[in-house]
Structures are given as structure tokens and as C-alpha cells.
Amino acid sequence: MSHRPRLLVLRALGLGDLLAGVPALRALRRAFPGHELVLAAPAELAPVAAATGAVDRLLPASAPSRAVPRTLDWSGPPPDVAVDLHGNGPPSHRLLQSLRPLRLLAFAHPDTPGIEGPPWYAEEHERDRWCRLLRSYGIDADPTDLLLPRPAAPSPAPGAVVLHPGAGAPARCWPTERYAAVATALRAQGRRVVVTGGADEGDLVARLAAQAGLPGTDVLAGGLPFDLLAALVADARAVVSGDTGIAHLAVAHATPTVTLFGPVPPDRWGPPPHPRHIALWHGPPGDPHGRHPDPALLRITPPEVLDALTRLPSGDPRPASGVSTR
């Protein structure tokens, strides 16, 4: 039986990281159509990886605090191609080198001199960074190729404005009382408001719901299954959140967004330029791992968020193809 070549991609990070890497994954799919494309990423992201249309198989891999996994459960012959979309090394480089791939694509780092990749630019936008990496190896990559197909599942709250108060670090969490002020104003305008949260954000969501007087039917806590979360986001009027995974999911479904940035500026992680996406940012940059809401984030006010929502386009914003912006 002939051996199908295998391409291993390391991106053992979160939802937003995976969605920011979709253009690079699709570029690799086009460049290596005969390879089995294996993505090393957290197991819970398997439905997301499948939705990209670029990944054949997910290899469960993760580590706390966005670190590089210590090992990969790789079996069989070495990868024919390995691609480091996790970071600039050297730990991620060495993890992939330990599998003895025939070819390794990665950014250059002085501690892994055997890799002759392009230089790493810390201030580069995440989508652009990985596409530039691939282009340096002769692989055409388009950072705008990021839309996902419309979910098959029905939305639990079509047309609602979705508020998501959580984020990966307290520094990126806008205060719940400000989200509550936005929710109260929207409901006074006759808008349905739905609040979502991750599996470990039940207390945060409950506090916001209580402050805004939301009915239980509009409180979706505990981490929705991906198909329902994607359906909710795809059919939402808008998504209001900090710089976190649901903002990237909304961008992937061409749903209008108001994203609250701080301490990391939108030129690093923000949505692509489009009237349906408004990024609020007052700077300066701060500590993304801080234990309290960043001062830049606190400069954003509820009236500013409400004004941004009024400026979003109405109607179905998705391109006719529903898959790519190219």
C-alpha cells in the first residue's frame, strides 16, 4: 500500500489563534493537495478545524498558558513536511525537529540556526505573519481567506446582539457593569440581547445577566457546543466582545462586530478593514497578562460602544460564496 505523505502543522493554541491561522492552513492545503494535513491543536477545537475545510485530522496537543506542548503523540514515519504556526521558537521548533521531518517551515531563530526561515516581526498582525512565513517558502497565501461556511444548526437566538464579557486574561475583560449598561440600553431600544461565556465563566455571565435583568433564556453560559455557538454568532445582529475567540468567530462568519481592544492593539489581532467590523482602541499598549482590566480598555465607554453599534451595516453581510473573501 502506498504511503500518503503527511504534513504536520503545530498550532496548539486557542479558538482565536486557530481562526487567525485559517488563511495559512488553506494555503498549505492548496500547496500540498496530496498530503494528509494533520493539525496539532487542542482536542476541543476539532469541529473548528473541520469547518476550515483545510484539515484532514486533528492531533490533540495543548499546554497551559499558551506554552509549547512537551511532546506530540505522533506515530509512524516522520512528517514529510512540518510547519510551525505556533510561535517563533525555539521550543516549538525543537518539538517539531524531534519528529525528524523531511522538511521544516518556520521562522528563523538564533537558537535554532539550522532553520533558514524569514525573520520574526513582533508587531506584525497575526494573520499576515503566518501568510508571510509561507510566502517566504514560495507558498501563495492570502490573509483575507478566512470565512467559514454557514453552520447547519439553527441559531438559538437569531438576530440578537451577542455580548461576551470573558477573555483569556483579566487585562482584556471590560467591566461587567459596562456590558450591563450596553445591554440595558439595547433592550430599551427593543433589541434582544444574549450573553455568552466559556465553560469557566459562569459567575461572570451570571453577574452580567443579573445587572442587566436578562431573562434566563438569553443567558447562554457554560460553553456552548461549537455548532450552536457558531450558529448563534453567524445569525447574530452583532457581536460585542473583547479581543478573544468569539470576535474571531464573528469575523469568520461575516457577522458585524464591535471589538474592545486593550492592552493589545487591533493592528496585531484586529479584524480586517471592513465597515461591518469596528475596533475600539485608545492605547497605549499594555500587559496582555495583567490581573486587572487594562487602562486602555477602561478608556472605552458604554456610549461609545452603543454609538459603534448604530454605525454597523444592516442586512446579511456575507459574500455570496459564503466561504472566501477573495
Residue frames as qw, qx, qy, qz and C-alpha x, y, z in Angstrom:
[[0.000, 0.890, 0.456, 0.000, 0.00, 0.00, 0.00],
 [0.412, 0.524, -0.028, 0.745, 1.42, 3.39, -0.98],
 [0.377, -0.455, -0.438, 0.677, 2.32, 5.86, 1.75],
 [0.091, 0.881, 0.323, 0.334, 0.32, 9.09, 1.63],
 [0.402, 0.257, -0.306, 0.824, 2.66, 11.94, 2.54],
 [0.383, -0.754, -0.517, 0.135, 1.79, 13.78, 5.75],
 [0.189, 0.540, -0.097, 0.814, 2.01, 17.46, 6.61],
 [0.484, -0.552, -0.580, 0.353, 2.02, 18.35, 10.32],
 [0.034, 0.666, 0.018, 0.745, 1.04, 21.85, 11.45],
 [0.433, -0.326, -0.625, 0.562, 1.66, 22.91, 15.05],
 [0.150, -0.441, -0.020, -0.885, -0.77, 25.49, 16.43],
 [0.476, -0.362, -0.778, 0.191, -1.64, 24.20, 19.89],
 [0.013, 0.024, -0.254, 0.967, -3.40, 27.38, 20.99],
 [0.286, 0.385, 0.647, -0.592, -6.97, 28.67, 21.40],
 [0.469, 0.643, 0.606, -0.017, -10.03, 29.34, 19.25],
 [0.202, 0.940, -0.019, -0.273, -8.99, 32.82, 18.14],
 [0.263, -0.596, 0.656, 0.382, -5.48, 31.60, 17.33],
 [0.501, 0.160, 0.817, 0.236, -6.81, 28.81, 15.14],
 [0.404, 0.798, 0.443, -0.057, -9.18, 31.14, 13.30],
 [0.023, 0.902, -0.266, -0.340, -6.37, 33.64, 12.72],
 [0.322, -0.413, 0.779, 0.344, -4.39, 30.77, 11.20],
 [0.708, 0.436, 0.530, -0.165, -7.12, 29.72, 8.74],
 [0.500, 0.815, -0.188, -0.225, -5.61, 31.62, 5.77],
 [0.024, -0.626, 0.776, 0.074, -2.27, 29.86, 6.33],
 [0.567, -0.008, 0.811, -0.140, -3.94, 26.46, 6.73],
 [0.699, 0.607, 0.311, -0.215, -5.85, 26.90, 3.48],
 [0.309, 0.814, -0.454, -0.188, -2.68, 28.00, 1.71],
 [0.251, -0.412, 0.876, 0.003, -0.97, 24.81, 2.88],
 [0.682, 0.279, 0.638, -0.221, -3.95, 22.74, 1.74],
 [0.623, 0.754, 0.000, -0.208, -3.67, 24.22, -1.75],
 [0.147, 0.770, -0.615, -0.087, 0.11, 23.85, -1.86],
 [0.055, -0.272, 0.959, -0.065, 0.08, 20.20, -0.73],
 [0.714, 0.003, -0.107, -0.692, -3.17, 18.74, -2.11],
 [0.789, 0.096, -0.595, -0.115, -1.92, 15.14, -1.94],
 [0.232, 0.231, -0.745, 0.582, -0.76, 15.30, 1.68],
 [0.498, -0.631, -0.595, 0.002, -2.74, 14.38, 4.76],
 [0.061, 0.584, -0.224, 0.778, -2.83, 17.67, 6.66],
 [0.622, -0.452, -0.597, 0.229, -2.61, 16.98, 10.41],
 [0.073, -0.740, 0.111, -0.659, -3.17, 19.87, 12.81],
 [0.521, -0.185, -0.658, 0.511, -1.67, 19.63, 16.31],
 [0.220, -0.419, 0.031, -0.880, -4.15, 21.62, 18.41],
 [0.334, -0.084, 0.697, -0.629, -6.38, 21.23, 21.48],
 [0.097, 0.215, 0.962, 0.137, -8.87, 18.38, 21.11],
 [0.202, 0.634, 0.587, -0.460, -11.89, 20.64, 21.69],
 [0.198, 0.630, -0.217, -0.719, -11.06, 22.55, 18.51],
 [0.353, 0.043, 0.872, 0.337, -11.66, 19.54, 16.26],
 [0.357, 0.708, 0.607, -0.044, -15.04, 20.91, 15.00],
 [0.075, 0.898, -0.096, -0.424, -13.40, 24.25, 14.21],
 [0.250, -0.444, 0.720, 0.472, -10.57, 22.56, 12.32],
 [0.400, 0.320, 0.836, 0.199, -13.09, 20.53, 10.33],
 [0.271, 0.845, 0.389, -0.246, -15.05, 23.68, 9.45],
 [0.095, -0.719, 0.360, 0.586, -11.99, 25.26, 7.83],
 [0.843, 0.513, 0.067, -0.148, -12.06, 22.66, 5.05],
 [0.352, 0.773, -0.523, 0.077, -8.27, 22.51, 5.21],
 [0.253, -0.484, 0.788, -0.285, -7.56, 19.94, 7.93],
 [0.664, 0.045, -0.695, -0.274, -7.79, 16.17, 7.47],
 [0.754, -0.361, -0.530, 0.143, -7.13, 15.19, 11.07],
 [0.223, -0.835, 0.253, -0.435, -6.58, 16.85, 14.43],
 [0.689, 0.046, -0.602, 0.402, -3.78, 15.58, 16.65],
 [0.477, -0.843, -0.223, -0.105, -4.69, 16.55, 20.24],
 [0.624, 0.086, -0.249, 0.736, -1.98, 18.82, 21.68],
 [0.192, -0.880, -0.114, -0.420, -2.05, 21.57, 24.28],
 [0.559, -0.062, -0.484, 0.671, -0.18, 23.05, 27.22],
 [0.233, -0.812, -0.439, 0.305, -1.12, 25.55, 29.96],
 [0.150, -0.834, 0.018, 0.530, -0.76, 29.29, 29.39],
 [0.595, 0.784, -0.089, -0.153, -0.18, 29.07, 25.63],
 [0.357, -0.626, 0.662, 0.209, 3.06, 27.16, 26.15],
 [0.527, 0.405, -0.669, -0.334, 4.53, 24.68, 23.70],
 [0.950, -0.209, 0.007, -0.230, 3.46, 21.07, 24.37],
 [0.447, -0.618, 0.640, 0.098, 6.24, 18.91, 25.73],
 [0.297, -0.099, 0.893, 0.322, 5.56, 16.09, 23.27],
 [0.613, 0.255, -0.208, -0.718, 3.33, 15.18, 20.35],
 [0.708, -0.018, 0.685, -0.170, 1.62, 11.81, 20.08],
 [0.529, 0.603, -0.403, -0.440, 2.93, 11.28, 16.55],
 [0.767, -0.127, 0.629, 0.017, 3.13, 7.73, 15.21],
 [0.798, 0.518, 0.275, 0.137, 4.54, 6.17, 12.09],
 [0.659, 0.257, 0.102, 0.699, 7.15, 7.68, 9.80],
 [0.219, -0.402, -0.143, 0.877, 8.37, 11.25, 10.32],
 [0.384, 0.793, 0.307, -0.360, 6.24, 14.01, 8.77],
 [0.645, 0.411, 0.330, 0.554, 7.14, 14.77, 5.19],
 [0.130, 0.550, 0.003, 0.825, 6.57, 18.45, 5.98],
 [0.387, -0.596, -0.568, 0.415, 6.24, 20.13, 9.37],
 [0.107, 0.634, 0.149, 0.751, 5.09, 23.75, 9.77],
 [0.335, -0.333, -0.560, 0.681, 5.50, 25.81, 12.92],
 [0.122, -0.623, -0.320, -0.703, 2.48, 28.11, 13.20],
 [0.599, -0.610, -0.484, 0.188, 2.75, 28.14, 16.99],
 [0.319, -0.912, 0.032, 0.258, 5.44, 30.74, 17.63],
 [0.397, 0.849, -0.348, 0.036, 8.91, 31.98, 16.77],
 [0.866, 0.092, -0.407, 0.274, 10.76, 29.22, 18.64],
 [0.297, 0.399, -0.846, -0.191, 12.96, 27.76, 19.77],
 [0.450, -0.067, 0.811, -0.369, 10.74, 25.42, 21.89],
 [0.759, 0.435, 0.269, -0.403, 8.20, 24.93, 19.12],
 [0.501, 0.655, -0.532, -0.192, 10.98, 24.46, 16.57],
 [0.024, -0.414, 0.895, -0.163, 12.65, 21.82, 18.69],
 [0.647, 0.110, 0.618, -0.432, 9.40, 19.97, 19.30],
 [0.785, 0.548, 0.007, -0.289, 8.89, 19.59, 15.56],
 [0.329, 0.668, -0.668, -0.026, 12.58, 18.83, 14.94],
 [0.414, -0.313, 0.812, -0.268, 12.31, 15.95, 17.41],
 [0.808, 0.309, 0.412, -0.286, 9.98, 14.21, 14.93],
 [0.422, -0.279, 0.650, 0.566, 12.71, 14.38, 12.24],
 [0.589, 0.690, 0.310, -0.283, 10.54, 15.87, 9.47],
 [0.704, 0.263, 0.368, 0.547, 11.94, 15.77, 5.97],
 [0.209, 0.467, 0.149, 0.846, 11.23, 19.50, 5.68],
 [0.283, -0.626, -0.548, 0.476, 10.50, 22.11, 8.37],
 [0.132, 0.636, 0.244, 0.720, 8.96, 25.52, 7.65],
 [0.485, -0.718, -0.387, 0.316, 9.44, 28.03, 10.46],
 [0.056, 0.980, -0.102, 0.164, 10.68, 31.49, 11.33],
 [0.616, 0.397, -0.461, 0.501, 14.39, 31.94, 11.90],
 [0.586, -0.799, 0.038, -0.127, 15.72, 31.99, 15.46],
 [0.185, 0.755, -0.605, 0.173, 19.34, 32.32, 16.60],
 [0.494, -0.382, 0.731, -0.273, 18.98, 29.27, 18.88],
 [0.795, 0.232, 0.561, -0.005, 17.89, 27.03, 16.00],
 [0.015, 0.656, -0.421, -0.626, 20.40, 28.05, 13.33],
 [0.297, 0.010, 0.884, 0.362, 19.55, 25.09, 11.11],
 [0.292, 0.707, 0.642, -0.050, 16.23, 26.72, 10.17],
 [0.260, -0.083, 0.265, 0.925, 16.70, 29.29, 7.44],
 [0.082, 0.731, 0.673, 0.079, 13.30, 30.90, 7.65],
 [0.125, 0.716, 0.126, 0.675, 12.32, 34.59, 7.44],
 [0.153, 0.138, -0.532, 0.821, 12.76, 36.98, 10.37],
 [0.246, -0.628, -0.731, 0.104, 10.05, 37.34, 13.02],
 [0.015, 0.386, -0.021, 0.922, 8.47, 40.79, 13.47],
 [0.101, -0.271, -0.796, 0.531, 6.85, 41.17, 16.88],
 [0.244, 0.381, 0.245, -0.858, 4.49, 43.97, 15.82],
 [0.222, 0.053, -0.719, -0.657, 3.08, 42.16, 12.78],
 [0.724, -0.048, 0.098, -0.682, -0.60, 41.26, 12.53],
 [0.597, -0.200, 0.767, -0.123, -1.19, 37.60, 13.34],
 [0.799, 0.468, 0.361, -0.111, -2.88, 36.67, 10.05],
 [0.450, 0.850, -0.271, -0.038, -0.26, 38.50, 7.99],
 [0.314, -0.665, 0.678, -0.017, 2.60, 36.90, 9.94],
 [0.683, -0.063, 0.728, 0.012, 1.81, 33.32, 9.04],
 [0.705, 0.670, 0.231, -0.025, 0.98, 34.12, 5.44],
 [0.187, 0.888, -0.420, -0.032, 4.33, 35.90, 5.11],
 [0.521, -0.439, 0.732, 0.021, 6.06, 32.85, 6.54],
 [0.762, 0.274, 0.585, 0.040, 4.54, 30.63, 3.87],
 [0.523, 0.852, 0.010, -0.036, 5.21, 33.10, 1.06],
 [0.132, -0.805, 0.569, 0.104, 8.87, 33.12, 2.05],
 [0.508, -0.181, 0.835, 0.113, 8.87, 29.40, 1.19],
 [0.105, 0.116, -0.692, -0.705, 7.16, 30.01, -2.17],
 [0.014, -0.452, -0.892, 0.027, 3.61, 29.20, -0.99],
 [0.135, -0.393, -0.248, -0.875, 0.91, 31.66, -2.05],
 [0.259, -0.458, -0.759, 0.383, -1.13, 32.74, 0.97],
 [0.101, -0.540, -0.267, -0.792, -3.93, 35.29, 1.24],
 [0.092, -0.056, -0.687, 0.719, -4.65, 36.68, 4.74],
 [0.474, 0.041, 0.060, -0.878, -8.22, 37.57, 3.69],
 [0.623, -0.009, -0.701, -0.347, -9.14, 33.92, 3.03],
 [0.018, 0.159, -0.772, 0.615, -10.73, 33.45, 6.44],
 [0.633, -0.100, 0.056, -0.766, -14.50, 32.94, 6.16],
 [0.219, -0.024, 0.966, -0.138, -16.15, 29.74, 7.36],
 [0.251, -0.296, -0.744, -0.544, -19.23, 28.12, 5.79],
 [0.511, -0.366, 0.089, -0.773, -22.58, 28.95, 7.35],
 [0.205, -0.151, 0.908, -0.334, -23.38, 26.49, 10.14],
 [0.340, -0.225, -0.811, -0.420, -26.04, 23.84, 9.52],
 [0.245, -0.444, -0.762, 0.403, -27.51, 24.16, 13.02],
 [0.076, -0.814, -0.364, -0.446, -30.23, 26.76, 13.66],
 [0.155, 0.388, -0.392, 0.820, -29.37, 29.72, 15.84],
 [0.304, -0.467, -0.765, 0.324, -30.76, 29.66, 19.38],
 [0.055, -0.769, -0.316, 0.552, -31.31, 33.44, 19.15],
 [0.493, 0.398, 0.425, 0.646, -31.39, 34.72, 15.55],
 [0.087, 0.782, 0.225, 0.575, -30.96, 38.47, 15.19],
 [0.579, -0.780, -0.175, 0.161, -29.79, 39.02, 18.76],
 [0.194, 0.823, -0.423, 0.327, -26.91, 41.22, 19.81],
 [0.903, -0.194, -0.321, 0.209, -24.42, 38.87, 21.46],
 [0.144, -0.862, 0.382, -0.301, -22.37, 40.15, 24.40],
 [0.912, -0.032, -0.331, 0.242, -19.37, 38.11, 25.52],
 [0.274, -0.931, 0.172, -0.169, -17.73, 39.58, 28.63],
 [0.831, -0.427, 0.287, 0.213, -14.97, 37.00, 29.11],
 [0.505, 0.767, -0.395, 0.033, -11.47, 36.80, 27.70],
 [0.865, 0.109, -0.417, 0.257, -8.31, 34.79, 28.20],
 [0.483, -0.035, -0.422, 0.767, -6.87, 37.24, 30.74],
 [0.145, -0.765, -0.492, 0.389, -8.36, 39.82, 33.15],
 [0.208, -0.412, 0.188, 0.867, -6.44, 42.54, 31.28],
 [0.081, -0.058, -0.640, -0.762, -8.75, 42.03, 28.30],
 [0.151, -0.545, -0.824, 0.024, -12.04, 41.91, 30.26],
 [0.133, -0.424, -0.091, -0.891, -14.17, 45.06, 30.05],
 [0.175, -0.030, 0.703, -0.689, -16.08, 45.56, 33.34],
 [0.006, 0.392, 0.913, 0.110, -19.38, 43.68, 33.60],
 [0.075, 0.676, 0.466, -0.566, -21.25, 46.81, 34.73],
 [0.133, 0.496, -0.334, -0.790, -20.35, 48.45, 31.42],
 [0.103, -0.075, -0.901, -0.415, -21.59, 45.45, 29.44],
 [0.001, 0.533, 0.798, -0.280, -24.75, 45.62, 31.57],
 [0.117, 0.613, 0.112, -0.773, -25.21, 49.29, 30.66],
 [0.172, 0.257, -0.655, -0.690, -24.95, 48.39, 26.97],
 [0.088, -0.255, -0.955, -0.120, -27.40, 45.51, 27.39],
 [0.054, 0.588, 0.604, -0.536, -29.91, 47.70, 29.24],
 [0.177, 0.541, -0.152, -0.808, -29.78, 50.40, 26.56],
 [0.166, 0.119, -0.813, -0.545, -30.19, 47.89, 23.73],
 [0.049, -0.390, -0.916, 0.083, -33.16, 46.22, 25.38],
 [0.116, 0.608, 0.353, -0.702, -34.77, 49.64, 25.86],
 [0.236, 0.434, -0.437, -0.752, -34.46, 50.02, 22.07],
 [0.864, 0.205, 0.108, -0.448, -36.30, 46.71, 21.58],
 [0.495, 0.520, -0.693, -0.056, -33.22, 44.65, 20.80],
 [0.952, -0.292, -0.075, -0.048, -32.79, 41.11, 22.04],
 [0.072, 0.759, -0.613, 0.209, -29.52, 40.72, 23.93],
 [0.975, -0.127, -0.180, 0.008, -27.88, 37.36, 24.57],
 [0.205, -0.802, 0.550, -0.115, -24.89, 36.85, 26.87],
 [0.942, 0.152, -0.295, 0.050, -22.41, 34.02, 26.31],
 [0.288, -0.777, 0.541, -0.143, -19.47, 32.70, 28.26],
 [0.489, 0.376, -0.787, -0.001, -16.97, 29.88, 28.33],
 [0.738, -0.256, -0.623, -0.016, -17.11, 26.79, 30.48],
 [0.545, -0.273, -0.485, 0.627, -15.34, 28.52, 33.37],
 [0.051, 0.163, 0.002, 0.985, -17.10, 31.89, 33.06],
 [0.288, -0.568, -0.753, -0.166, -20.45, 31.03, 34.68],
 [0.321, -0.630, -0.415, 0.573, -20.05, 33.51, 37.54],
 [0.149, -0.237, 0.222, 0.934, -19.05, 36.31, 35.17],
 [0.165, -0.280, -0.671, -0.667, -22.05, 35.70, 32.90],
 [0.339, -0.615, -0.707, 0.083, -24.44, 35.39, 35.85],
 [0.273, -0.512, -0.238, 0.779, -23.22, 38.70, 37.29],
 [0.013, 0.081, -0.386, -0.919, -23.76, 40.48, 33.97],
 [0.252, -0.405, -0.772, -0.420, -27.19, 38.91, 33.48],
 [0.326, -0.627, -0.613, 0.354, -28.29, 39.98, 36.97],
 [0.190, -0.420, -0.047, 0.886, -27.05, 43.54, 36.49],
 [0.144, 0.065, -0.487, -0.859, -28.87, 43.83, 33.16],
 [0.580, 0.169, 0.476, -0.638, -32.01, 41.98, 34.26],
 [0.403, 0.283, -0.702, -0.514, -31.77, 39.47, 31.43],
 [0.893, -0.093, 0.118, -0.425, -34.19, 36.53, 31.31],
 [0.656, -0.352, 0.661, 0.091, -32.73, 33.07, 31.68],
 [0.797, 0.471, 0.372, 0.071, -33.50, 32.28, 28.04],
 [0.439, 0.870, -0.119, 0.192, -30.96, 34.92, 26.99],
 [0.330, -0.750, 0.569, -0.067, -28.12, 33.67, 29.20],
 [0.940, 0.276, -0.198, -0.013, -26.02, 31.04, 27.40],
 [0.229, -0.766, 0.584, -0.140, -23.27, 30.18, 29.85],
 [0.826, -0.238, 0.507, -0.063, -21.18, 27.09, 30.41],
 [0.128, -0.434, 0.735, 0.504, -19.54, 26.98, 26.98],
 [0.780, 0.395, 0.129, -0.467, -21.92, 26.23, 24.12],
 [0.768, 0.068, 0.553, 0.316, -21.03, 23.33, 21.81],
 [0.226, -0.312, 0.389, 0.837, -19.23, 24.73, 18.79],
 [0.099, 0.380, 0.746, 0.538, -22.06, 24.08, 16.34],
 [0.148, -0.822, -0.547, 0.044, -24.53, 26.08, 18.46],
 [0.315, -0.680, 0.011, 0.662, -22.03, 28.85, 19.20],
 [0.246, -0.077, 0.558, 0.789, -21.21, 29.16, 15.50],
 [0.010, 0.585, 0.722, 0.371, -24.91, 29.25, 14.61],
 [0.239, -0.828, -0.378, 0.337, -25.60, 31.89, 17.26],
 [0.298, -0.553, 0.216, 0.747, -22.74, 34.06, 16.02],
 [0.243, 0.118, 0.679, 0.683, -23.46, 33.57, 12.32],
 [0.086, -0.637, -0.641, -0.418, -27.07, 34.75, 12.70],
 [0.317, -0.611, -0.393, 0.610, -26.45, 37.50, 15.25],
 [0.206, 0.958, 0.181, 0.084, -27.16, 41.15, 14.56],
 [0.254, 0.787, -0.432, 0.361, -23.76, 41.90, 16.06],
 [0.836, -0.282, -0.351, 0.312, -21.17, 40.55, 18.50],
 [0.081, -0.878, 0.261, -0.392, -19.71, 42.81, 21.19],
 [0.920, -0.314, -0.099, 0.212, -16.67, 41.43, 22.97],
 [0.305, -0.808, 0.418, 0.282, -13.10, 41.96, 23.92],
 [0.421, 0.607, -0.639, -0.212, -10.17, 40.68, 21.91],
 [0.506, -0.211, 0.810, -0.208, -10.97, 36.98, 22.28],
 [0.263, 0.017, 0.910, 0.320, -12.05, 33.89, 20.33],
 [0.334, 0.637, 0.677, -0.157, -15.69, 34.83, 19.73],
 [0.165, 0.804, -0.106, -0.562, -14.60, 38.04, 17.99],
 [0.036, -0.396, 0.781, 0.481, -12.59, 35.98, 15.52],
 [0.277, 0.299, 0.913, 0.038, -15.51, 33.58, 15.09],
 [0.303, 0.774, 0.370, -0.415, -17.79, 36.50, 14.23],
 [0.113, 0.683, -0.449, -0.564, -15.28, 37.74, 11.66],
 [0.168, -0.140, 0.930, 0.297, -15.14, 34.23, 10.18],
 [0.221, 0.520, 0.825, 0.011, -18.93, 34.33, 9.72],
 [0.124, 0.348, 0.309, 0.877, -19.01, 37.93, 8.43],
 [0.327, -0.759, -0.561, 0.044, -21.11, 38.95, 11.42],
 [0.076, 0.817, -0.093, 0.564, -20.83, 42.63, 12.38],
 [0.719, -0.311, -0.428, 0.451, -18.58, 43.19, 15.37],
 [0.097, -0.895, 0.199, -0.386, -17.68, 45.83, 17.89],
 [0.861, -0.089, -0.351, 0.356, -14.45, 44.64, 19.47],
 [0.330, -0.930, 0.104, -0.125, -12.99, 46.32, 22.55],
 [0.797, 0.318, -0.303, 0.415, -9.19, 46.39, 22.43],
 [0.142, -0.762, 0.453, -0.440, -6.73, 46.80, 25.26],
 [0.318, -0.791, 0.264, 0.451, -3.97, 46.08, 26.11],
 [0.504, -0.041, 0.657, 0.559, -3.10, 44.62, 22.66],
 [0.270, 0.488, -0.101, -0.824, -3.83, 46.97, 19.75],
 [0.789, 0.421, 0.349, -0.279, -6.03, 45.93, 16.81],
 [0.485, 0.727, -0.441, -0.203, -3.14, 46.19, 14.36],
 [0.082, -0.409, 0.905, -0.081, -1.87, 42.98, 15.98],
 [0.147, 0.156, 0.969, -0.120, -5.09, 40.96, 16.37],
 [0.380, 0.395, 0.273, -0.791, -7.93, 43.06, 14.99],
 [0.669, 0.483, 0.559, -0.079, -10.49, 42.33, 12.29],
 [0.454, 0.186, 0.464, 0.737, -9.78, 43.03, 8.62],
 [0.094, 0.252, 0.026, -0.963, -10.72, 46.52, 7.41],
 [0.124, -0.392, -0.788, -0.458, -14.45, 46.46, 6.63],
 [0.312, -0.399, 0.018, -0.862, -17.46, 48.61, 7.63],
 [0.787, -0.379, -0.376, -0.311, -19.02, 45.63, 9.41],
 [0.781, -0.264, -0.372, 0.427, -16.12, 45.47, 11.89],
 [0.056, -0.882, 0.121, -0.452, -15.42, 48.29, 14.33],
 [0.737, -0.118, -0.441, 0.498, -12.40, 48.06, 16.60],
 [0.263, -0.929, -0.025, -0.260, -12.37, 50.41, 19.59],
 [0.804, -0.091, -0.185, 0.557, -8.92, 51.28, 20.87],
 [0.089, -0.987, -0.003, -0.135, -7.43, 54.22, 22.76],
 [0.697, 0.355, -0.379, 0.495, -3.99, 52.85, 23.66],
 [0.285, 0.645, -0.692, -0.153, -1.26, 52.76, 24.67],
 [0.791, 0.049, -0.607, -0.062, -0.32, 49.06, 24.61],
 [0.490, -0.619, 0.440, -0.428, -0.07, 47.34, 27.97],
 [0.142, -0.308, 0.934, -0.116, 0.46, 43.99, 29.62],
 [0.636, -0.032, -0.522, -0.568, -1.74, 41.31, 27.99],
 [0.610, -0.158, -0.762, 0.150, -1.31, 39.09, 31.06],
 [0.077, -0.324, 0.385, -0.860, -2.29, 41.72, 33.62],
 [0.136, -0.277, -0.902, 0.302, -4.53, 40.82, 36.56],
 [0.161, 0.626, 0.449, -0.617, -6.86, 43.80, 36.11],
 [0.522, 0.750, 0.389, 0.117, -8.61, 45.42, 33.12],
 [0.566, 0.059, 0.135, 0.811, -6.03, 47.35, 31.15],
 [0.017, -0.578, -0.193, 0.792, -6.22, 51.16, 31.32],
 [0.103, 0.154, -0.560, -0.807, -6.57, 51.32, 27.53],
 [0.195, -0.364, -0.879, -0.239, -9.62, 49.06, 27.75],
 [0.163, -0.609, -0.608, 0.482, -11.12, 51.16, 30.54],
 [0.004, -0.325, 0.127, 0.937, -11.00, 54.24, 28.31],
 [0.217, -0.216, -0.736, -0.603, -13.79, 52.67, 26.23],
 [0.310, 0.070, 0.486, -0.814, -17.23, 53.77, 27.48],
 [0.382, 0.396, 0.827, -0.113, -20.72, 52.25, 27.05],
 [0.395, 0.777, 0.161, -0.462, -21.94, 55.25, 24.99],
 [0.096, 0.613, -0.635, -0.460, -19.00, 54.68, 22.62],
 [0.226, 0.004, 0.966, 0.128, -19.98, 51.03, 22.19],
 [0.389, 0.601, 0.630, -0.301, -23.63, 51.93, 21.61],
 [0.288, 0.781, -0.166, -0.529, -22.64, 54.54, 19.03],
 [0.036, -0.398, 0.836, 0.376, -20.46, 51.98, 17.23],
 [0.346, 0.268, 0.897, -0.058, -23.40, 49.56, 17.08],
 [0.410, 0.740, 0.325, -0.423, -25.52, 52.19, 15.33],
 [0.201, 0.735, -0.441, -0.475, -22.84, 52.57, 12.65],
 [0.381, -0.137, 0.893, 0.198, -22.77, 48.89, 11.70],
 [0.377, 0.107, -0.551, -0.736, -24.36, 47.96, 8.37],
 [0.676, 0.058, 0.530, -0.510, -27.68, 46.12, 8.46],
 [0.828, 0.403, -0.199, -0.336, -28.76, 43.11, 6.41],
 [0.960, -0.105, 0.197, 0.172, -26.95, 39.84, 5.67],
 [0.020, -0.882, 0.385, 0.270, -23.29, 40.83, 5.28],
 [0.705, -0.214, 0.628, 0.251, -21.96, 37.53, 3.95],
 [0.169, 0.449, -0.602, -0.638, -20.45, 37.38, 0.46],
 [0.814, 0.185, -0.167, -0.524, -22.45, 35.28, -1.97],
 [0.608, 0.308, -0.731, 0.039, -19.90, 32.46, -1.85],
 [0.756, -0.585, 0.005, -0.292, -20.09, 32.23, 1.94],
 [0.939, -0.156, -0.044, 0.305, -16.55, 30.82, 2.09],
 [0.631, -0.100, 0.078, 0.765, -13.89, 33.26, 0.95],
 [0.043, 0.876, 0.152, -0.456, -13.43, 36.99, 0.67],
 [0.348, -0.342, 0.543, 0.683, -11.06, 36.66, -2.26]]
